[in-house]
Amino acid sequence: MLRLKRNIICTILVALMLSSSALAVESKTPLGLEELTNRFLEENIEIKKLDLDNRLLKLRYEETLEDYEDLQKQVERAGKYTDSVVKQRKQARDEYYSASKGSNEEQAAFQYYHGMMHTVEAATDNYKALLKQEASMMKNLEMMVLEDQQADIKKQNDIELLKYQLQKDYYQLLILKEQRDLLEKSIANIDMQLNVEKTKKELDLTTELAVNNLETQKINLELSIEKLDNSIEQAIEKLKTDLNIEVSDNIDILFELPGAVSIKKYKLENVLKGFMEQSLDLKKVERLTEVNAEIVEKLQIAYEEDDTEYLISVYEADEAELNEKQTKRDFEHLVKSLYFRHNQLGSDLVQQLRNKLLADEKMLQLEVQYKTGVISKLQYNLQKQEIDQAIFDYKKAMIDYINTDTELQLAEKGNLATASW
């Protein structure tokens, strides 16, 4: 019955994947970040698999629980049998010691006592083996129970991470396109400079080297654009794959940045506390430590303290405890690193905002100078290029801050985007 259920669920998974692959639709209208995110979540196979994985987990748990309950009964019977033969061995020993020396009764008692010693040894070995098997299965069951308890939260965490990854891809594509626009403007300015230099060369007012230098700059910029075009195309195709859009279809993306971004202040202790209390990965490590300690207690029933199997369980419990401490430290390092990076990027954004405001003022002055004929078109373009670069730097600083702020918010909820654990 359980096997039939698993087959049915696997069939549903395949059907969902096949139906999803048939939903490729060309993007007819520009898609902003919100629209892209909605469609991305609708088409994401990982999310669809999460529910099926949870169902499979429940079935595996039910199956393992049945086996575990059967094993527990075997352990209980083996324990009772071991206790029984130990008592019989004691009786056999007493009978042997109380028998008359050299009598047939003593010989028979000795044979019976010797046989019971072997019986006890075999029963004890069997009991130990079953107890060890029970401990191992208990460990698997406890982790299954924890996974089941965490399933809904894990699904929501995974969705938040997927949304964040799409956000990063969206803004990365935006920056690549902005960077390409800057390079195109630089090439246009170099073309104007080349025309001037070539005219000056004809009048012997400049050198061939000056012309060649400009042409080399132009070639380098064109090569940079080629590299950017390849990166842009790669980013777009990745996005199309994530959205289940065919290679031959187009996607029209509406690129927007928030009008304003406020710098947020977090308390490190609050972020750390939130992460440590809500991290599912950390809860798994903590539960594993508890389970290993429980296994040691369980094995104490049948094993001596110097038995190898018992010592292994003790060392594994000690190792699990150390791993928990190390994991907490590793996570603390990651969260602290993220926190201070967030602070640094906030400061960078403030600085870039100041530069942008200065660039805006300079642009107003530049417009006046150009309209009144104080500067030429080429001078105007070259100075405007510096202003455009300042605006680009501000946009990039804003995106870096937005992404890191999202990461910090996730971390405070126990969801670390900067670590794959």
C-alpha positions in Angstrom: 0.0 0.0 0.0 2.8 2.4 0.9 4.7 1.5 -2.2 1.6 2.2 -4.3 1.2 5.6 -2.7 4.9 6.5 -3.5 4.4 5.4 -7.1 1.3 7.6 -7.4 3.1 10.6 -6.0 6.1 10.0 -8.3 3.7 9.9 -11.3 2.1 13.2 -10.2 5.6 14.8 -9.9 6.4 13.7 -13.5 3.1 14.9 -14.7 3.6 18.3 -13.0 7.1 18.7 -14.6 5.8 17.8 -18.0 2.8 20.1 -17.8 5.1 22.9 -16.6 7.4 22.4 -19.5 4.4 22.9 -21.9 3.5 26.3 -20.5 6.1 28.4 -22.3 4.5 31.6 -23.3 6.0 34.6 -24.9 6.2 37.8 -22.8 3.8 40.2 -24.5 3.9 43.1 -22.1 6.9 44.5 -20.1 7.4 42.6 -16.9 8.6 44.5 -13.8 10.2 42.8 -10.8 6.9 42.0 -9.2 5.5 40.4 -12.3 8.7 38.5 -12.9 8.6 37.3 -9.3 5.0 36.1 -9.5 5.6 34.2 -12.8 8.9 32.8 -11.5 7.2 31.3 -8.4 4.4 29.9 -10.6 6.9 28.2 -12.9 9.4 27.1 -10.3 9.8 23.3 -10.2 11.6 23.3 -6.9 8.6 24.7 -5.1 6.3 22.1 -6.7 8.7 19.4 -5.6 8.7 20.6 -2.0 5.1 19.5 -1.5 5.7 16.2 -3.1 8.9 15.7 -1.1 6.9 16.4 2.1 4.3 13.8 1.1 7.1 11.3 0.3 8.6 12.1 3.7 5.4 11.3 5.5 5.1 8.0 3.7 8.7 7.1 4.4 8.1 8.1 8.1 5.0 5.8 8.3 6.9 2.9 6.8 10.0 3.5 9.0 7.8 3.9 12.1 6.1 0.5 11.4 9.6 -1.1 11.1 10.7 0.7 14.2 7.7 -0.4 16.3 8.3 -4.0 15.1 12.0 -3.7 16.0 11.1 -2.3 19.5 9.0 -5.4 20.1 12.0 -7.5 19.0 14.2 -5.6 21.4 11.8 -6.0 24.2 11.5 -9.7 23.7 15.3 -10.0 23.3 15.7 -8.1 26.6 13.3 -10.3 28.4 14.8 -13.4 27.0 18.3 -12.2 28.0 17.1 -11.5 31.5 15.5 -14.9 31.6 18.6 -16.8 30.5 20.8 -14.8 32.9 18.6 -16.0 35.7 18.8 -19.6 34.4 22.6 -19.3 34.2 22.7 -18.2 37.9 20.5 -21.1 38.9 22.7 -23.5 36.8 25.8 -22.1 38.5 24.2 -22.5 42.0 23.2 -26.1 41.2 26.7 -26.8 39.9 28.4 -25.4 43.0 26.0 -27.2 45.3 26.4 -30.6 43.6 28.6 -33.3 45.2 32.1 -33.3 44.0 32.8 -36.1 41.4 29.1 -37.1 41.3 27.1 -37.6 38.1 24.9 -34.8 39.4 27.9 -32.4 39.3 28.9 -33.5 35.8 25.3 -32.9 34.5 25.1 -29.6 36.4 28.5 -28.5 34.8 27.3 -29.3 31.3 24.1 -27.5 31.9 25.9 -24.5 33.4 28.4 -24.4 30.5 25.6 -24.5 28.0 23.8 -21.7 29.7 26.9 -19.6 29.6 26.9 -19.9 25.8 23.2 -19.2 25.6 23.6 -16.0 27.7 26.5 -14.9 25.5 24.5 -15.4 22.3 21.3 -13.8 23.8 23.4 -10.8 25.0 25.0 -10.4 21.6 21.7 -10.5 19.8 20.2 -8.1 22.3 23.1 -5.6 21.8 22.8 -5.9 18.0 19.0 -5.2 18.1 19.5 -2.4 20.5 22.1 -0.8 18.3 19.8 -1.2 15.3 17.0 0.4 17.3 19.2 3.4 18.2 20.1 3.9 14.6 16.5 3.7 13.4 15.4 6.0 16.2 18.0 8.6 15.0 16.5 8.5 11.5 13.0 8.7 12.8 13.7 11.7 15.0 15.3 13.6 12.1 12.2 12.7 9.9 9.9 14.1 12.6 11.9 17.3 12.7 11.9 17.6 8.9 8.1 17.1 9.0 7.7 19.8 11.7 9.9 22.2 9.7 8.3 21.5 6.3 6.0 24.5 6.1 8.6 26.9 7.4 11.3 25.5 5.1 9.0 25.9 2.1 8.4 29.6 3.0 12.1 30.1 3.6 13.0 28.5 0.2 10.4 30.7 -1.5 12.0 33.8 0.1 15.4 32.7 -1.1 14.2 32.1 -4.6 12.6 35.5 -4.7 15.8 37.1 -3.5 17.8 35.3 -6.1 15.4 36.6 -8.8 15.8 40.1 -7.4 19.6 39.8 -7.6 19.4 38.5 -11.2 17.0 41.3 -12.1 19.1 44.1 -10.7 22.3 42.5 -12.1 20.7 42.7 -15.6 19.7 46.3 -15.0 23.3 47.2 -14.1 24.7 45.4 -17.1 22.4 47.4 -19.4 23.2 50.7 -17.7 26.9 49.9 -18.0 26.5 49.2 -21.7 24.7 52.5 -22.2 27.7 54.2 -20.6 30.1 52.5 -23.0 28.1 53.4 -26.0 28.1 57.0 -25.0 31.9 56.8 -24.5 32.3 55.4 -28.0 30.1 58.3 -29.4 32.4 60.8 -27.6 35.5 59.1 -28.9 34.1 59.3 -32.4 33.6 63.1 -32.0 37.2 63.4 -30.6 38.5 61.3 -33.5 36.9 63.6 -36.0 38.5 66.6 -34.3 41.9 64.9 -34.1 41.8 63.8 -37.7 41.0 67.3 -38.8 43.8 68.7 -36.6 46.1 66.0 -38.1 45.4 67.2 -41.6 46.4 70.6 -40.5 49.5 69.2 -38.7 48.2 70.4 -35.4 48.4 66.9 -33.8 50.2 63.6 -34.3 49.3 60.3 -35.7 49.9 58.8 -32.2 47.1 60.9 -30.8 44.7 59.6 -33.4 45.9 56.0 -32.9 45.5 56.3 -29.1 41.8 57.3 -29.6 41.2 54.5 -32.1 42.7 52.0 -29.6 40.5 53.3 -26.9 37.5 52.8 -29.2 38.5 49.2 -30.1 38.8 48.4 -26.4 35.4 49.9 -25.6 33.9 47.9 -28.5 35.4 44.7 -27.1 34.0 45.6 -23.7 30.6 46.0 -25.2 30.9 42.6 -26.9 31.7 41.0 -23.5 28.8 42.9 -21.9 26.4 41.8 -24.7 27.4 38.2 -24.0 26.8 38.6 -20.2 23.5 40.3 -20.9 22.3 37.6 -23.3 23.4 34.9 -20.8 21.5 36.7 -18.0 18.4 37.0 -20.1 18.4 33.4 -21.2 18.8 32.3 -17.6 15.8 34.4 -16.7 13.8 32.9 -19.6 14.7 29.4 -18.4 13.6 30.3 -14.9 10.3 31.7 -16.2 9.8 28.7 -18.6 10.0 30.9 -21.8 11.2 29.3 -25.0 14.6 30.4 -26.4 12.9 31.5 -29.6 10.4 33.7 -27.7 11.2 37.3 -26.5 10.9 38.7 -23.0 10.3 42.4 -22.5 11.6 43.5 -19.1 10.7 46.8 -17.4 13.7 47.9 -15.5 13.0 50.1 -12.5 14.8 51.2 -9.3 13.0 52.3 -6.2 12.5 56.1 -6.1 14.3 56.4 -2.8 16.0 54.0 -0.3 16.2 54.7 3.4 19.2 53.5 5.3 18.1 51.1 8.0 19.8 50.5 11.3 19.8 47.1 12.9 21.1 45.9 16.2 23.7 43.1 15.8 22.5 41.3 19.0 18.9 41.3 17.6 19.9 40.0 14.2 22.0 37.2 15.8 19.3 36.3 18.3 16.7 36.1 15.6 18.9 33.9 13.4 19.9 31.6 16.2 16.3 31.1 17.4 14.8 30.6 13.9 17.5 28.9 11.8 16.2 25.5 10.7 19.7 24.3 10.0 20.7 25.1 13.5 17.7 23.3 15.0 18.7 20.2 13.0 22.2 20.3 14.5 20.8 20.9 18.0 18.4 18.0 17.7 21.1 15.7 16.3 23.1 16.5 19.5 20.1 15.6 21.6 19.5 12.3 19.7 23.1 11.2 20.0 22.9 11.8 23.8 19.7 9.7 23.9 21.5 6.9 22.0 24.2 6.8 24.6 21.6 6.4 27.3 19.8 3.7 25.4 23.0 1.7 24.8 23.9 1.9 28.5 21.2 -0.7 29.1 23.1 -3.6 27.4 26.7 -2.4 27.0 29.5 -2.1 29.4 31.3 1.3 29.6 34.4 -0.2 28.0 32.6 -1.9 25.1 33.7 -0.6 21.7 30.2 0.0 20.4 29.3 2.0 23.5 32.5 4.0 23.4 31.7 4.8 19.7 28.3 6.2 20.7 29.9 8.3 23.4 32.5 9.7 21.0 29.8 10.4 18.4 27.7 12.2 21.0 30.8 14.3 22.1 31.5 15.0 18.4 27.9 16.1 17.8 28.1 18.5 20.7 31.4 20.0 19.3 29.9 20.2 15.8 26.9 22.1 17.3 29.2 24.6 18.9 31.3 25.0 15.8 28.2 25.4 13.6 26.9 28.2 15.9 30.3 29.9 15.7 30.4 29.6 11.9 26.9 31.0 11.6 27.7 33.8 13.9 30.7 34.7 11.7 28.5 34.7 8.6 25.8 36.8 10.2 28.3 39.3 11.7 30.1 39.6 8.3 26.7 40.3 6.6 25.8 42.8 9.3 29.0 44.8 8.9 28.9 44.6 5.1 25.4 46.0 5.3 26.7 48.9 7.4 29.5 49.6 4.9 27.2 49.5 1.9 24.9 51.9 3.7 27.7 54.3 4.1 28.8 53.8 0.5 25.2 54.6 -0.6 25.2 57.8 1.4 28.5 58.8 -0.2 27.3 58.0 -3.7 24.1 59.9 -3.1 26.1 63.0 -2.2 28.1 62.5 -5.4 24.9 62.2 -7.3 23.4 65.4 -5.9 26.6 67.2 -6.8 26.4 65.7 -10.3 22.8 66.9 -10.6 23.9 70.5 -9.7 26.8 70.2 -12.1 24.4 69.0 -14.8 22.2 72.1 -14.4 25.3 74.3 -14.8 26.5 72.3 -17.8 23.1 72.8 -19.5 23.4 76.5 -19.1 27.0 76.7 -20.3 26.1 74.6 -23.4 22.9 76.6 -24.2 24.7 79.9 -23.9 27.6 78.7 -26.1 30.2 78.8 -23.4 31.3 75.2 -24.2 31.2 73.0 -27.3 29.1 69.9 -27.9 32.2 67.7 -27.4 33.0 69.5 -24.1 29.4 69.1 -23.1 29.4 65.4 -23.9 32.7 64.7 -22.1 31.6 66.5 -18.9 28.2 64.8 -19.1 29.9 61.5 -19.3 31.5 62.1 -15.8 28.0 63.0 -14.5 26.5 59.8 -16.0 29.2 57.8 -14.3 28.4 59.4 -11.0 24.7 58.5 -11.5 25.6 54.9 -12.5 27.8 54.6 -9.4 24.8 55.7 -7.3 22.5 53.2 -8.9 25.0 50.4 -8.4 25.5 51.4 -4.7 21.7 51.4 -4.3 21.3 47.9 -5.7 24.2 46.6 -3.6 22.5 48.0 -0.5 19.0 46.8 -1.5 20.3 43.2 -2.0 22.3 43.2 1.3 19.4 44.7 3.2 17.2 41.9 1.9 19.9 39.3 3.0 20.0 40.8 6.5 16.2 40.7 6.8 16.3 37.1 5.8 19.1 36.4 8.3 17.1 37.9 11.1 14.4 35.3 10.3 16.9 32.5 10.4 17.3 32.3 6.6 20.9 32.8 5.5 21.2 33.6 1.7 25.0 33.8 1.8 25.5 30.3 3.0 24.6 26.9 1.5 24.4 24.6 4.5 
